[in-house]
Amino acid sequence: MLDRLLPAALALIAAPALAATDTIRLGMVLEPPGLDPTANAAAAIDEVVYANLFEGLTRFAPDGTIVPGLASEWQASENGTVYEFRLRQGVTFHDGAAFDASDVVFSLDRARAEDSTNAQKQLFAGITAVEAVAPDLVRVTLDGPDGSFPWKMAWGDAVILDPASAAQAATAPVGTGPFRFGAWTQGDHITLEAFDGYWGEKPALRSATFRFIPDPTAAFAAMMAGDVDAFPIYPAPETLPQLEADPRFKVIVGTTEGETILSMNNRHAPLNDPRVRKAIALAVDRQAIIDGAMFGYGTPIGSHFAPHHPDHVDLLDRSPHDPDQAKALLAEAGVSNLSLRLALPPPPYARRGGEIVAAQLRAVGIETQITNMEWAQWLETVFRGADFDLTIISHVEPLDIDIYARDGYYIGYDNPVFRDLIARFTASTDAGERSELLREAQGMLAEDNPAAFLFQLAKIGVADARIEGLWENAPTPANDLTKVRWTE
């Protein structure tokens, strides 16, 4: 159907007008549920605010390394239990309030508080004290060695907020970044404006508009018509040949930290039986899902780990596509006439992939009842409420294999041996030991199958050929605009 419609659509689409050189319009699939990255798990929040509006002590560079943010430097004690962060001076929030160590104390204490709604509270779990030693010096004491602490502080969930405006951050965010909040037209777009009082290098852009276009066909039409200048996470890979052939555009293909998985609710029968989970993992054909849902863009994975990471282990042979073995395991587990609920959030990889997965499961005797959910409903019902059997989701946080060790996490995987392994990894400051523990953790997940590991999400972007500075890869969910500029 789409192929037949494209030629007619192209004939009706006017050539894009020349763009202003100090503004940019970006397309996004999902509208964020709010703009406070410290209070919600939605990656769409960071896609708007990370490095643009909010900043943390450290931050991710485009290549995934950790670089200074609001802290110009830091050092750890010899045993790795105390970190001191030297803060930049002359920094102000967008409302004019001065930034100092007290804001860091407030933000980290807020994130680790018992009533915190931070979706990544485990980042702060090891903190026992945060002290303002001086206006430009913060000391963080941990309950044990943690070689990953500067990395944890780079997450969007660890950005620094002003105490006076933190309560309104979801709808009226105030940060220290190079852009300040402009306006939000619900269901349509969010606008950011350059902050003239920014402490660092001023961006080339004066404003940025994030338009919400969830439909793949509409996303293609918006690019062709010039209604958006770039779509950093483009939802219509089937149209890339047309865009690649058009000199007005460039296609940017990179990697993400997004492990796309068929999550299973390990809490309830029969999914609490590892034989049933293994059967589901054997029933899925990863390449068929990549080809059918992503038009070939994606890398098969055998565990929850990014293939581009140096500690990745290829474990695809632990769960090859083997419907006959899947049927045998279901019979061994005494499971027949199994029917499971499959909850699908809005991204095309989930909606398209879900139909393919349902057919593959049906081939081994498992029926599914598909429910298409909007993002807010998925977050409330599946992620927070754990009211599901199966779901397809891409976990886009960096090096997040530890999610399977979290108490109360939506997947419900409860393995004391795995939790101990992750605790040892967190406490270790020895690079060799940390690598070995990560490899061991990958193998354990590949054996236990708390989820069926499908593919690593590719970062497929489309942009006006005159734009430079957009991230090729995505070490964290972000549309970092700090280096984006027009070449003409």
Secondary structure, DSSP 4 states (H G I P E B T S, - for coil): -HHHHHHHHHHHPPPPPPPPTTEEEEEESS--S-S-TTS---HHHHHHHBTTTB--SEEE-TTS-EEESSEEEEEE-TTSSEEEEEEPSS-B-TTSPBP-HHHHHHHHHHHHSTT---TTGGGGTTEEEEEEEETTEEEEEESS--TTHHHHTTSGGG----TTTGGGTTTS---SSSEEEEEEETTTEEEEEE-TT-SSPPPS-SEEEEEE---HHHHHHHHHHTS-SEESS-S-GGGHHHHHT-TTEEEEEEEEEEEEEEEE-TTSTTTTSHHHHHHHHHH--HHHHHHHHHTT--EE-SSSS-TTSTT----GGGS---HHHHHHHHHHTT--SEEEEEEE-SSHHHHHHHHHHHHHHHTTTEEEEEEE--HHHHIIIIIIT---SEEEEEE-STT-GGGGG-TT-TT----HHHHHHHHHHHH---HHHHHHHHHHHHHHHHHH-SEEEEEEEEEEEEEETTEE---SSBSSS----TT-EE--
